[in-house]
Amino acid sequence: MHIQINALVPELEAATRIAAAGFVQPLSETLRADVAQHLMEGCLVQSFTNEEEVVLGFAIYRLFEFVPDTRLLYLAGIILDPAIQGQHLAERSIRQAAKELRATHLGLRTQSLRMWVVG
């Protein structure tokens, strides 16, 4: 399956469905509100889509500028449908976002060993 990374915000219902699958949680209003909040806070949101343009994941980034020529790309969240995990999409997403936003540094917070390695 070929996955495209697009700079577009997924619809809230699709994003909530993906978050539920990725976090192995039931759909709920609490999860929907959390996803909505995250989507609004990003300066760049990417969607991962298949050939039929079905959204199967998304990543949310923020950009911080501390001093001249220092641009911190902060990965605020990434979630992928389990069916597309393991395809190096997080790495591709980070590289694409860093290039697009001309980032010089990367920051992320995670409890996932996989994401730590990607970072």
Residue pairs with C-beta under 8 A, 6 or more apart in sequence:
1 50
1 51
1 83
1 84
2 50
2 51
3 48
3 49
3 50
3 56
3 84
3 87
3 89
4 48
4 49
4 50
5 46
5 47
5 48
5 89
5 92
5 93
5 96
6 46
6 47
6 48
6 49
7 44
7 45
7 46
7 100
8 45
8 46
8 47
9 39
9 42
9 45
9 47
9 58
10 18
10 39
10 45
10 47
10 55
10 58
11 55
12 32
12 35
12 36
12 39
14 55
15 35
15 39
15 55
15 58
16 27
16 31
16 32
16 35
17 27
18 55
18 56
18 57
18 58
18 79
18 80
18 81
19 25
19 31
19 34
19 35
19 79
20 26
20 27
20 28
20 31
21 81
21 82
22 57
22 79
22 80
22 81
22 82
23 31
23 79
25 31
38 60
38 76
38 77
39 45
39 58
39 60
41 60
41 62
41 76
42 60
42 61
42 62
42 76
43 61
43 62
43 63
43 101
44 60
44 61
44 63
44 97
44 100
44 101
45 58
45 59
45 60
45 61
46 58
46 59
46 61
46 93
46 96
46 97
47 55
47 57
47 58
48 55
48 56
48 57
48 58
48 59
48 80
48 84
48 89
48 93
49 55
49 56
50 56
50 84
56 80
56 81
56 83
56 84
57 78
57 79
57 80
57 81
57 84
57 89
58 78
58 79
59 75
59 77
59 78
59 79
59 90
59 93
59 94
59 97
60 75
60 76
60 77
60 78
61 73
61 74
61 75
61 76
61 97
61 101
62 73
62 74
62 76
63 71
63 72
63 73
63 74
63 101
63 103
64 71
64 72
64 74
64 107
65 71
65 72
66 72
69 104
70 104
70 105
71 101
71 102
71 103
71 104
71 105
72 103
72 104
72 105
72 106
72 107
73 94
73 97
73 98
73 101
73 103
73 105
73 106
73 107
74 106
74 107
74 108
75 94
75 97
75 106
75 107
75 108
75 119
78 90
78 93
78 115
80 89
80 90
90 114
90 115
90 118
91 118
94 106
94 118
94 119
97 103
98 106
106 119
108 115
108 119
110 116
110 119
